[in-house]
Amino acid sequence: MEHRRKILLSVALTAGLVLSGAVPHPAAAAVPAGLTSPETSLLAATSVEGLSRSAASAIAGSAATTGFKFVDIPGAGVVLKANVIAPTEAGRHPVVILPASWGLNDLEYLAQARKLAEGGYVVVSYTPRGWWASGGEIDTAGPKDMADLSRVIDWTLANTAADPARIGAAGVSYGAGLSLLGSAFDKRIRVVAMMSGWTDLVYSLYSDQTRHRQSAGLLELAAALLGNSGPDLGGKLADFKANRNIGDVMSWARVRSPSTYLSQINDNAPAVLIANAWGDSFFPPNQLVDFYRGLTGPKRLELRPGDHAIAELGGIFGFENDVWTGVRAWFDQHLADRPAEPRPPVLIRPDNAATESYADWPALNTSTTRYGLGRIRPLDGTGLLGGAPTTGWTKSVPTDLDTTASGGVVLLTNGVAAFTNQRPSVWLPTVSRTRAGVWAAVRPSTALKIRGIPRVNLKLADAPAAGSLVAYLYDLDTLGTARLITHAPVTWSGAGDVDVALSAAAYDVPAGHSLTLVVDTVDPLYYDANDPGRTITIAGGSYLDLPTR
């Protein structure tokens, strides 16, 4: 059964590449020297490796490259499955190492590897340990994975026309994290392109002390179906779900966080490109901001609409894609020493506005406006959002009752929004005022340009010693449709105010629309720390700080 699952997934990947044009149909493909014929390749397709790699071989019709060669690379005590493609031109060439994403294998980057090779790069893609046919157990970007990456570089220098002074690493998701972490431990990595990766794995699992249910569940499912979890990953995921041994899980995650090694990365001074999505439900983008600002070498930050690995997905299937185009330009500039047009280092594409560029992250916003949360009106159960924070009022919400306000479904909600250019929405009258606090601002005559990380401060009255809340920021039109701009959960222990850093956003609230804040206690994206049958009381003095330009 497991073998059949792997075959089906590999067929899907290959079919996508064929349909996109990245892989010519075998019947129409020229057979490169040294490779089997299409008929022989189809006979080899009795295994997942044979089927997918026969299709990959058909890519190698370009005279500018050697074509794909599939190899076994000795890692740190295991064998890693890999493929290599290089220019045919004589001489030494810059190198790009591409570790595969979580749940995928070295076939993931076929289309982009070919483009890079045609551009003059030696490209080695590999399947990290514990996944598919590579040996060992999943190390989750731990020390063994770092040793493996260095072994892949050793093999590349020994077996290809690689220039040892010009080595880069790139990847999507898991491959992104491996590449950035690798630049801390191997000085030979001079350039990194990290797409949909993480810088702080603790934040990714426990942002604002709240466990992320759906994203961690999908990671666990992929490991069970396509990898060898072993006791290390399996044990940590079990502890995470049970909310036990939290310190051990966090320590394990810190070892696997590039932010832990920021000083080492700065000492090695690679050129680092970070490209992520505003709505990344696996690795929310706030973690990237401080890391990016802490980098002292050449750097670039790009944020676009979408969810995890959505913005770069088209490039995986060989379509024109601005993320991958930017990655190739980054390597051309910093690895191949090719002239490049000067560009501001921060690029953002708002959810509903044209692309913008800035000199640094703080330049996104020119001011921060404080919106006080006002007394709830008895007529419609809504309070005013705006003006100075007021006191003398409270709003209680139950701990175990959900509302229609929601962060959506991991990958799907924000992923679909990236393609439709429509943010997920609810009809605000359906948000129960007995289950949530709702505050709406007056409708301005000009557009409100949100840029940065909104923050909510909630004063709690007689709050439980531990609990969770979820805050949602909406764009409310005149017909009651509320489009989700950003949201975040928060969990606390002990008395005091609760500060919620909403996920970074770039969104223009149109003139005549109302900025609206909803606070409730349940969202299926997250675990909560609430006891059932209780209430949490929000009190006067609470406010929203909104960065705008």
C-alpha positions in Angstrom: 0.0 0.0 0.0 2.8 2.5 0.9 4.6 1.7 -2.3 1.4 2.3 -4.3 0.9 5.7 -2.6 4.4 6.7 -3.6 3.8 5.7 -7.2 0.6 7.7 -7.4 2.2 10.8 -6.0 5.2 10.5 -8.3 2.9 10.0 -11.3 1.0 13.2 -10.3 4.2 15.2 -10.1 5.5 13.8 -13.4 2.1 14.4 -15.1 2.1 18.0 -13.9 5.5 18.5 -15.4 4.5 17.0 -18.7 1.3 19.1 -18.9 3.2 22.2 -18.1 5.8 21.6 -20.9 8.7 21.3 -18.5 9.0 17.6 -19.5 8.4 16.9 -23.1 6.1 13.9 -23.8 8.3 10.8 -24.1 7.0 10.1 -27.6 8.1 13.5 -28.9 11.4 13.7 -27.0 14.8 13.3 -28.5 16.9 10.6 -26.8 20.1 12.1 -25.4 23.3 10.2 -25.8 23.9 7.8 -23.0 20.3 7.6 -22.0 17.8 4.8 -22.6 15.1 5.0 -25.4 11.6 6.1 -24.4 10.4 2.5 -24.9 13.1 1.2 -22.5 12.4 3.9 -20.1 8.7 3.0 -20.0 9.6 -0.6 -19.2 11.6 0.8 -16.3 8.5 2.4 -15.0 7.6 -0.7 -13.0 8.9 1.2 -10.0 8.4 4.7 -8.7 12.0 5.6 -9.5 11.8 4.1 -13.0 8.6 5.8 -13.9 9.5 9.3 -12.7 13.1 9.2 -13.8 12.2 8.1 -17.3 10.1 11.2 -17.6 12.9 13.3 -16.2 15.3 11.9 -18.8 13.1 13.3 -21.5 13.9 16.8 -20.3 17.5 16.5 -21.4 16.9 17.5 -25.0 18.7 20.8 -24.7 22.1 20.9 -26.4 23.3 23.3 -23.7 23.2 20.8 -20.9 24.4 17.3 -20.1 20.9 16.1 -19.4 19.9 14.6 -16.1 21.9 11.9 -14.5 20.6 10.1 -11.4 23.1 9.3 -8.8 23.5 7.9 -5.3 25.5 10.3 -3.0 27.1 9.1 0.2 25.7 11.2 3.0 26.7 11.0 6.7 26.3 7.3 7.1 23.4 7.0 4.6 22.9 7.0 0.9 21.0 10.0 -0.6 19.1 9.8 -3.9 20.0 12.7 -6.2 20.1 14.0 -9.7 22.6 16.3 -11.5 22.5 18.4 -14.6 25.2 20.7 -15.8 26.2 22.9 -18.8 28.1 21.2 -21.6 30.5 24.2 -21.9 34.0 23.5 -20.8 35.4 25.0 -17.6 34.3 25.4 -14.1 30.7 26.5 -13.3 28.9 27.9 -10.3 26.9 25.4 -8.4 23.3 25.3 -7.0 22.4 22.6 -4.5 18.6 21.9 -4.2 17.4 19.9 -1.2 13.9 18.6 -1.7 10.8 19.8 0.2 9.1 17.9 3.1 7.4 14.9 1.6 8.9 15.3 -1.9 12.0 14.0 -3.5 14.8 15.1 -5.9 12.4 15.1 -8.8 10.7 18.2 -7.4 13.1 20.7 -9.1 13.4 19.2 -12.6 12.0 22.2 -14.4 14.0 24.8 -12.5 17.2 22.6 -12.4 17.1 22.6 -16.2 16.6 26.4 -16.4 19.5 26.9 -14.1 21.8 24.5 -16.0 20.9 26.2 -19.3 21.9 29.4 -17.5 25.4 28.0 -16.8 25.0 26.3 -13.4 25.9 22.8 -12.2 22.7 21.8 -10.3 22.5 18.9 -7.9 19.0 18.1 -6.4 18.8 15.5 -3.6 16.3 13.8 -1.4 17.1 14.4 2.3 17.6 11.5 4.6 14.5 9.6 5.8 12.4 10.5 2.7 11.5 8.2 -0.1 14.4 6.1 -1.2 17.1 8.0 0.7 18.5 6.2 3.8 18.1 6.8 7.4 15.4 8.5 9.5 14.0 12.1 9.1 16.3 14.4 11.0 14.1 17.5 10.6 16.9 19.9 9.6 19.1 18.6 12.5 22.8 18.0 12.7 22.7 14.9 10.5 21.0 16.9 7.7 23.7 19.5 8.0 26.4 16.9 7.7 24.5 15.4 4.7 24.4 18.8 2.9 28.2 19.2 3.3 28.7 15.6 1.9 26.6 16.6 -1.1 28.8 19.6 -1.7 31.9 17.3 -1.3 30.5 14.9 -3.9 29.6 17.7 -6.3 33.1 19.2 -6.2 34.6 15.7 -6.7 32.3 14.6 -9.5 31.3 17.6 -11.6 32.8 20.7 -13.2 31.9 22.7 -10.1 33.7 25.9 -9.0 34.5 25.5 -5.3 34.4 29.3 -4.8 30.9 29.6 -6.2 28.4 27.4 -4.4 24.8 28.2 -3.6 21.9 26.4 -2.1 18.1 26.9 -2.5 14.9 25.2 -1.9 11.2 25.4 -1.1 9.9 24.8 2.5 12.0 22.0 4.0 14.7 22.5 1.3 14.6 26.3 2.1 15.3 25.7 5.8 18.1 23.2 5.1 19.7 25.7 2.7 19.7 28.6 5.1 20.8 26.4 8.1 23.5 25.0 5.9 25.0 28.4 5.3 25.7 28.6 9.1 27.6 25.3 9.1 29.4 25.2 5.8 31.3 28.3 4.7 31.4 27.1 1.1 27.7 28.1 0.7 28.0 31.7 -0.6 24.4 32.3 -1.8 21.1 31.1 -0.4 17.6 31.4 -1.8 15.0 30.4 0.8 11.4 30.0 -0.5 8.6 29.4 2.0 11.1 28.5 4.7 11.3 29.2 8.4 13.8 31.1 10.5 12.3 30.2 13.9 10.8 26.7 14.3 9.7 27.4 17.8 7.6 30.3 16.5 6.3 28.2 13.7 5.0 25.6 16.2 4.1 27.8 19.1 3.6 31.4 17.9 2.2 33.5 20.7 2.4 30.3 22.8 -0.4 28.7 20.8 0.1 25.3 19.2 -0.6 25.1 15.5 -2.9 22.1 15.0 -3.5 21.7 11.3 0.0 22.6 9.9 1.7 20.2 12.4 -0.8 17.5 11.6 -0.1 17.8 7.8 3.6 17.6 8.4 3.1 14.4 10.5 0.8 12.9 7.9 3.4 13.4 5.1 6.1 11.9 7.2 4.0 8.8 8.0 3.1 8.3 4.3 6.4 9.2 2.6 9.2 9.0 5.1 10.8 7.2 8.0 10.0 9.3 11.0 11.9 7.3 13.6 11.6 7.8 17.3 13.1 11.4 17.3 10.5 13.1 15.1 7.7 10.8 16.1 8.3 11.4 19.8 8.5 15.2 19.4 5.3 15.3 17.4 3.6 13.1 20.0 4.8 15.5 22.8 3.6 18.5 20.8 0.1 17.1 20.3 -0.2 16.1 23.9 1.1 19.4 25.1 3.8 17.8 27.3 7.5 18.1 27.6 7.2 21.6 26.0 10.7 22.7 27.0 12.2 19.6 25.3 10.2 20.2 22.1 11.2 23.9 22.1 14.9 23.0 22.6 14.7 20.5 19.8 13.1 23.2 17.6 15.8 25.8 18.5 18.5 23.5 17.2 16.7 23.5 13.9 16.1 27.3 13.7 18.3 29.5 11.5 17.7 32.3 14.0 19.7 30.4 16.6 22.7 30.6 14.3 22.3 34.2 13.0 25.7 35.2 14.2 27.3 32.3 12.4 25.5 33.1 9.2 26.6 36.7 9.5 30.2 35.5 10.1 30.0 33.4 6.9 28.3 36.3 5.1 26.3 34.5 2.4 23.9 36.5 0.2 20.5 35.6 1.4 17.2 35.9 -0.4 14.0 35.2 1.6 10.7 34.8 -0.3 7.5 33.9 1.5 3.8 34.5 1.6 1.7 36.8 3.8 -0.7 33.9 4.6 1.9 31.1 5.2 0.0 28.8 7.6 3.1 26.7 8.3 5.7 29.4 8.8 3.9 32.7 9.5 6.0 35.6 8.1 6.5 37.7 11.3 9.5 35.4 12.2 11.2 36.5 9.0 11.3 40.3 9.8 13.7 40.3 12.8 15.9 37.7 11.1 16.0 39.7 7.9 16.9 42.9 9.7 19.6 41.0 11.7 21.4 39.9 8.5 24.5 41.9 7.8 25.5 40.5 4.4 23.7 41.0 1.1 20.0 40.3 1.6 16.6 40.5 0.0 13.1 40.0 1.4 10.1 39.3 -0.8 6.5 38.8 0.4 3.5 37.9 -1.8 -0.1 36.8 -1.4 -0.8 33.1 -0.8 -0.1 30.3 1.6 2.8 28.0 2.1 4.7 27.2 -1.2 1.9 28.6 -3.3 3.7 31.6 -4.8 6.5 29.4 -6.2 4.3 26.4 -7.2 4.0 27.4 -10.8 7.7 27.4 -11.3 7.9 23.9 -9.9 5.8 22.8 -12.9 7.8 24.8 -15.4 5.6 27.8 -15.8 6.9 31.4 -15.8 7.1 32.4 -12.2 8.3 35.6 -10.6 9.6 33.9 -7.5 11.9 31.6 -9.4 12.8 34.3 -11.9 14.0 36.4 -8.9 15.9 33.4 -7.5 17.8 32.9 -10.8 18.5 36.6 -10.9 19.8 36.4 -7.3 22.2 33.6 -8.2 23.2 35.4 -11.4 24.1 38.5 -9.4 25.8 37.0 -6.4 27.1 33.6 -7.6 27.7 34.0 -11.3 28.9 37.7 -11.0 26.6 38.8 -13.8 25.5 42.5 -14.0 22.2 43.2 -12.3 19.9 46.1 -12.3 19.9 47.8 -8.9 16.7 46.9 -6.9 15.5 48.0 -3.5 16.1 45.0 -1.1 12.5 44.7 0.1 9.8 43.7 -2.4 6.1 43.3 -1.4 3.0 42.5 -3.3 0.0 43.5 -1.3 -3.2 41.4 -1.4 -5.1 44.0 -3.4 -2.5 46.5 -4.7 0.4 46.7 -7.1 3.9 45.5 -6.2 6.0 47.9 -4.0 9.7 48.1 -3.2 11.4 49.6 -0.1 14.9 50.2 1.2 14.2 48.3 4.4 11.3 46.8 6.4 10.5 49.8 8.6 10.0 51.9 5.4 6.7 50.0 4.7 4.8 52.2 7.1 5.0 55.8 7.9 2.8 55.9 11.0 1.0 53.8 13.6 -2.5 54.6 14.5 -4.1 53.5 17.8 -7.7 52.4 17.6 -9.3 52.1 21.0 -11.9 49.4 21.6 -15.2 51.0 22.7 -18.2 49.9 24.7 -20.4 47.3 23.1 -23.7 48.8 21.8 -26.7 46.8 23.1 -28.7 47.3 19.8 -26.3 45.5 17.5 -23.8 43.9 19.8 -20.9 45.9 18.1 -18.5 48.3 19.6 -16.7 51.3 18.1 -13.1 50.7 16.9 -11.2 54.0 17.0 -10.3 57.0 19.1 -8.6 56.8 22.4 -9.1 53.6 24.4 -12.1 53.9 26.8 -12.7 52.4 30.2 -15.7 51.3 32.2 -17.0 48.5 30.0 -16.5 44.7 29.6 -17.3 42.1 27.0 -17.4 38.4 27.9 -16.9 35.6 25.4 -17.4 31.8 26.0 -14.4 29.6 25.8 -15.6 26.6 23.9 -18.0 28.0 21.2 -16.7 28.8 17.7 -18.0 31.6 15.4 -18.0 32.0 11.6 -14.9 34.2 12.0 -12.0 31.9 11.0 -8.5 31.7 9.8 -9.6 29.1 7.2 -8.1 25.8 6.3 -4.3 25.3 6.2 -3.0 25.7 2.6 -6.4 25.9 1.0 -7.9 29.1 2.2 -5.0 31.5 1.6 -3.8 29.3 -1.3 -7.1 29.8 -3.2 -7.0 33.5 -2.4 -3.7 33.8 -4.1 -5.2 32.6 -7.4 -8.5 34.4 -7.2 -7.2 37.7 -5.7 -10.1 37.5 -3.3 -9.5 37.3 0.4 -11.5 34.8 2.4 -14.7 36.4 3.8 -17.7 36.0 6.1 -20.9 37.9 6.3 -20.4 39.8 9.5 -24.0 39.5 10.7 -23.4 35.8 11.0 -20.6 36.3 13.6 -22.5 35.6 16.9 -22.2 38.6 19.2 -22.8 36.3 22.2 -19.7 34.2 21.2 -17.3 37.0 20.0 -16.4 40.6 20.6 -16.9 42.7 17.5 -15.6 46.3 17.0 -16.0 48.3 13.8 -14.4 51.6 12.8 -16.0 54.5 11.1 -15.9 54.4 7.3 -13.1 56.7 6.0 -13.3 58.8 2.8 -9.9 57.6 1.6 -8.2 54.2 1.4 -6.4 52.9 4.4 -3.1 51.3 3.4 -2.1 48.7 6.0 1.6 47.9 5.9 3.4 45.8 8.5 2.5 44.0 11.7 -0.8 45.1 13.5 -0.8 44.5 17.2 -3.8 44.1 19.6 -3.6 44.7 23.3 -6.4 43.2 25.3 -7.1 44.0 28.9 -8.6 41.0 30.7 -10.8 41.1 33.7 -10.9 38.1 36.1 -9.3 36.0 33.3 -8.6 32.3 33.8 -4.9 31.6 34.8 -4.5 30.1 31.3 -6.4 30.6 28.1 -6.5 31.4 24.4 -8.0 34.0 22.2 -8.0 34.6 18.4 -8.1 38.1 16.9 -9.2 38.7 13.3 -8.9 41.9 11.4 -11.4 42.4 8.6 -12.3 44.8 5.8 -16.1 45.3 6.0 -18.0 46.6 3.0 -21.4 48.3 3.0 -23.3 45.0 2.4 -21.8 43.3 5.5 -19.2 41.2 3.7 -16.0 41.1 5.8 -12.8 40.1 4.0 -10.1 38.7 6.3 -6.9 40.9 6.2 -4.9 39.1 8.9 -5.3 37.2 12.2 -3.4 35.5 14.9 -4.0 33.4 18.1 -2.6 34.1 21.5 -2.3 31.9 24.6 -1.3 33.1 28.0 -0.6 31.8 31.5 -0.8 34.2 34.5 -2.6 37.5 35.0 -2.1 40.6 33.0 -2.6 42.1 29.6 -2.5 40.0 26.4 -0.6 41.3 23.4 -1.3 39.8 20.0 1.0 40.4 17.1 -1.2 39.7 14.1 0.5 38.2 11.0 2.2 40.8 8.8 -0.1 42.2 6.2 -0.1 44.5 3.2 -3.7 45.4 2.3 -5.6 48.5 1.2 -9.0 49.0 2.9 -11.0 50.8 0.3 -12.7 54.2 1.0 -16.1 53.7 2.5 -15.2 50.3 4.1 -14.9 49.7 7.8 -11.9 48.3 9.5 -13.3 45.6 11.8 -11.8 43.6 14.7 -13.3 40.3 15.9 -12.1 38.4 18.9 -13.3 34.9 19.8 -11.8 31.8 21.5 -11.9 28.9 19.0 -10.3 28.4 15.6 -9.7 24.9 14.1 -6.3 26.0 12.9 -5.0 25.9 16.4 -5.1 24.1 19.7 -6.5 26.2 22.6 -5.7 26.3 26.3 -9.3 27.1 27.4 -11.3 25.1 29.9 -14.8 24.4 28.6 -17.7 26.1 30.0 -15.8 29.2 31.1 -15.8 32.8 29.9 -13.0 35.3 29.1 -13.8 38.9 29.8 -12.2 41.7 27.7 -12.2 45.0 29.5 -11.9 48.7 28.6 -8.5 50.1 27.8 -7.9 47.6 25.0 -6.7 48.8 21.7 -5.4 48.0 18.2 -2.1 49.5 16.9 -2.3 49.7 13.1 0.8 50.4 10.9 -0.1 52.4 7.8 1.4 54.6 5.1 
